[in-house]
């Protein structure tokens, strides 16, 4: 698995998108979007990946 954080400019300001990708399947198995780039953004994306991708996370 690999993760990334990117930022998106919107009419309301900046949003941050954290993703977790399963490299074996190349599918996004976890993601989270927020108006901040704190640790909770990544933690929530990892939690989703654990549910979607199984117990491998």
C-alpha positions, 0 to 999 in steps of 0.5 A: 500500500501507498499513501498520498496527500494532495490539495485541491483549490475550490471556490471556498478555499483549499481542501486536502485529500488523503488517499491509500492505494493498494499497489497489488490491485491499484485500487483506492481503498481509503480516502478522506477529505478535509479543510486541514492537513492534520494527522487525523486526515491520514488516520481517517483514510487509513481507517477506511482502508482497513475496512475496505481492504481487509486487515492488511493495514 
